[in-house]
Structure formats: structure tokens, C-alpha cells
Amino acid sequence: MEEQEGSQQPQLVLAHKLFLLTHPDVEDIDKVRLRDEVLAAVKADDMASLYESLAGASVLEMDSALLDSMRKRIDEEIKKLDEKIADAEENLGESEVREAHLAKSLFFIKVGDKEKALEQLKLTESKTVAVGQKMDLVFYTLQIGFFHLDFDLISKSIDKAKNLFEEGGDWERKNRLKVYEGLYYMSTRNFKRAANLFLDSISTFTTYELFPYDTFIFYTVLTSVISLDRVSLKEKVVDAPEILAVIGKIPYLSDFLNSLYGCQYRSFFVAFSALTEHIKLDRYLQPHFRYYMREVRTVVYSQFLESYKSVTMEAMASAFGVSVDFIDLELSRFIAAGKLHCKIDKVAGVLETNRPDAKNALYQATIKQGDFLLNRIQKLSRVIDL
């Protein structure tokens, strides 16, 4: 169960295949292959409870003999593990007792028994003294959370890990936690925090049990594009050597990033439309697909309009390689939602920007806060006079 460096945790690989197996956009011929791969993985690790639930949902066909054989092997292995724990408690030291309990925890993770795995991990923690080893147990809990997308469990585990780090802990584990936390924030639609955590981890990434480095760069670029200003995007992403070394391996990602920064909007839309298929087929990003699409378009339209006081609809449509009607419909939605600061002169076919003045807004806010403070002082003085 312990992963070698550079390999993804097998249960998370399986979770992604299960996601694709139930995805409406995946071709039937691919689903046949995925179904075979899922069944092979379930058989290999004796994941009886998962097999039963998948058969109940008609994802896999129920084979009672197979289910019974898996349960039998599980019971036999649990008996062996319990014997090792008893032997360690009677004849060996505390570290051997802990290792025996850990082996049982990892077995429950392997067979996909969430409740028993969490219970056994707590028991193993009670036998653990070193902060680093306690942190490793939290990482196992986080992996269970990401397999089941149990965000309550993930959030509590991240908080627990942070509390443990106050007692000590090495930098390697702290850096790994940043990636786990970043993935949690990305999965719960807090892209700004996710981007900052991912960017902090680029040069120290060792969290291969979650996903490969290419996938990490994919997430980093996607979250950064809608979270950073142009100057920060250039410094931390566009020119980052770690990203430059990998970005070419990921289809359309380089065109997506560089055409946005280089204001090549026609190329950007082509790359973006191709990249949407990758986003749709990602189990962490797919629930936020429509939101992310809107945010990216808000960024690119705002960037284009930043250069103009007014611009014709035809010129903007030409720059993006789309029709005037498409731009008209798109912008009207974003303007109505308060995402873009401009107005459409339909008769003249012109867009007029009305960007808020940041200095004036700050001045008005200061005046308002000053009035509020004066009112509070006056009320306080009347109370003191009484």
C-alpha cells in the first residue's frame, strides 16, 4: 500500500476511472475498457464493499461467487493481522505494535472499507508518538477523503495537520500538505487560494500519490489564469521555469496561457474550446465547469476592454474570431451580471467602457467610514455627558 515516489495512489486512479465510467461524454467503447479495468482493480484488491455498491448501481454485474470469495479472503487477512497485533503486544515493543496496527489500517484502505479504515487509523494514531508519523496518518485520511470526495473529512484533516505542525514537523510534509490543501480549495471552488498554494509548491512538489506533476501544472495554470493579475501571471506562471519545462506536454495548455497573456484572442478561443474537454473529464473540476468557463471569459473580455474607452462590436468580434451576434449575447449577459463595466450602444454597434475609478471609490469609502466614526463618537460623548 505504501506508494513509491512518482506513483499515484491506486485508489485515486480507480476513483478517476469510476468517474469516467459514469460520465455522459465518455464514448461507450471507452466505457467498456474502463469497466474491465475497474473490475480488474476491484478484484486485485478484494474491494468487496465497493464491488457490492457498484453492482447495486448497475455499473458492474453482480457475481455472488466473486463477492463471497473476496469477503472470505478479507476475513482471513484480518484474522492474520489481528494475530500479528496480539503477538506484537505480547512479545515486542511499542514501535512493532504501532506497525502492526498501521498494517491493518492500510489493509482496510486497500479493500476500500472507509469506516473501518478511519477507525483503525485513529487506533494507530493512539499508538503513535512522533509528529511526522502522525502526519503520515493524516495524509492517509486525506486520501480516503479525496477518494470519496468527502470534503468535511478533508477539511477537518487539514485543520488537524496544521495543528500538528505547531508541535513540529518537517518541511517536506508541510509542502505536501500545501498541495492537498490546494486541491481541496480547487475542488470547493476557491480558485484563488488554490492557485496561491499550488504556486508555492511548484519547486518542491513531491505529492505524486495525488496526481502526476503534469496534472499539477495543469491545475496550477488553470487556477492562476482566473486568480492573478497580468504582472503576477507573467512573473509566477508564464515565465516560471518549472511550468515552461512541462507545459508543452499538456495539449493546448501552452496556447491557452500564452495567447491570453499575448492578447492573441482568436488563438485563445481555439485553445480554450479544446481545453474545455479536459476540464469536463476531470473529477475535481467537472462540478465547477460552467463557473470556470464564465470566469475565464470574464478575464479575457475584461483584458480586451481594458485598452479601450470605446470599441466597435465588429472589431471585438473580429479579434475573437466569432460573430457580432455571439459577442452581443455574451457581453449582455456579463454586463447584466455585473461582471463587465461597459455598456452596449446597439444602434451604433459600439461598446463604451465605464470602468470604476479606483481612487474615487477609495475616496468615497473613506468619507463614508469617516461619517460613521463621527456618528459613533457623538453617541459616545452623549453617553459620557450623562
Salt bridges, closest charged atoms under 4 A:
ASP25 OD2 - LYS280 NZ 3.71
GLU37 OE1 - LYS17 NZ 3.27
GLU37 OE2 - ARG33 NH1 3.24
ASP46 OD1 - ARG73 NH2 2.86
GLU52 OE1 - ARG71 NH2 2.71
ASP82 OD1 - LYS104 NZ 2.65
GLU89 OE2 - HIS101 NE2 3.66
GLU99 OE2 - ARG98 NH1 3.02
GLU125 OE1 - LYS160 NZ 2.71
ASP136 OD1 - ARG173 NE 2.95
ASP150 OD2 - LYS114 NZ 2.75
ASP152 OD2 - LYS156 NZ 3.27
ASP170 OD2 - ARG173 NH1 2.40
GLU181 OE2 - LYS162 NZ 2.69
GLU209 OE2 - ARG176 NH2 2.70
ASP239 OD1 - LYS234 NZ 3.36
GLU277 OE2 - LYS280 NZ 3.81
GLU295 OE2 - LYS339 NZ 2.84
ASP328 OD2 - LYS346 NZ 2.21
GLU330 OE2 - ARG297 NH2 2.70
